[in-house]
Amino acid sequence: MLRADVITDRSGSPVSPLRDMFGRLWARLRTALVAGAQAWIARRAERHLMELPDYLLKDIGIARSEIRHAVRQGRS
């Protein structure tokens, strides 16, 4: 008769849980860095648009009061 044993963790190495922990930590750090970069880019775009004169904003099709929404969510 054949015998089949199920082995859940074949590595048996203490490195695997440590690698998983650092992988999750890196994923969270990467997510925070991407979010920070996106916020920085949005603030820069807002500052740039706020410096434009009203006639150029009218050409673009946004009012000064709509700049934040236009940068963050796009025009709708």
C-alpha positions as CSV (number, residue, x, y, z in Angstrom):
1,M,0.0,0.0,0.0
2,L,1.2,3.5,-0.9
3,R,1.6,6.0,1.8
4,A,1.2,9.8,1.1
5,D,2.4,12.3,3.6
6,V,1.4,15.9,3.2
7,I,4.2,18.3,4.0
8,T,3.0,21.9,4.5
9,D,6.3,23.7,4.6
10,R,9.1,21.9,2.7
11,S,11.7,24.5,3.3
12,G,12.0,24.1,7.1
13,S,14.1,27.3,6.9
14,P,13.7,30.1,9.4
15,V,14.4,32.5,6.6
16,S,11.0,32.1,4.9
17,P,8.9,33.8,7.6
18,L,11.5,36.5,7.8
19,R,11.4,37.0,4.1
20,D,7.6,37.2,4.2
21,M,7.7,39.8,6.9
22,F,10.1,42.0,5.0
23,G,8.1,41.5,1.8
24,R,5.0,42.8,3.6
25,L,6.9,45.7,5.1
26,W,8.4,46.6,1.8
27,A,4.9,46.6,0.2
28,R,3.6,49.0,2.8
29,L,6.6,51.3,2.5
30,R,6.3,51.3,-1.3
31,T,2.5,52.1,-1.0
32,A,3.3,55.0,1.3
33,L,6.0,56.3,-1.0
34,V,3.8,56.2,-4.0
35,A,1.0,58.0,-2.2
36,G,3.4,60.6,-1.0
37,A,4.7,61.2,-4.5
38,Q,1.2,61.4,-5.9
39,A,0.3,64.0,-3.3
40,W,3.4,66.0,-4.0
41,I,2.7,66.0,-7.7
42,A,-0.9,67.1,-7.2
43,R,0.2,70.0,-4.9
44,R,2.7,71.1,-7.5
45,A,0.1,71.1,-10.2
46,E,-2.3,73.1,-8.0
47,R,0.4,75.7,-7.3
48,H,1.1,75.9,-11.0
49,L,-2.5,76.4,-11.9
50,M,-3.1,79.0,-9.2
51,E,-0.3,81.1,-10.7
52,L,-2.1,81.3,-14.1
53,P,-4.2,84.3,-14.9
54,D,-8.0,84.0,-15.1
55,Y,-8.1,84.2,-18.8
56,L,-5.9,81.2,-19.2
57,L,-7.9,79.2,-16.7
58,K,-11.0,80.1,-18.7
59,D,-9.3,78.8,-21.8
60,I,-8.5,75.5,-20.0
61,G,-12.2,75.4,-18.9
62,I,-11.8,75.6,-15.2
63,A,-12.6,78.3,-12.6
64,R,-10.1,79.2,-9.9
65,S,-12.4,77.6,-7.3
66,E,-12.3,74.3,-9.2
67,I,-8.5,73.9,-9.4
68,R,-8.2,71.5,-6.5
69,H,-11.0,69.2,-7.7
70,A,-9.7,69.3,-11.3
71,V,-6.2,68.3,-10.2
72,R,-7.3,65.6,-7.7
73,Q,-10.3,64.0,-9.5
74,G,-10.1,65.4,-13.0
75,R,-12.7,67.5,-14.8
76,S,-16.2,66.2,-14.9
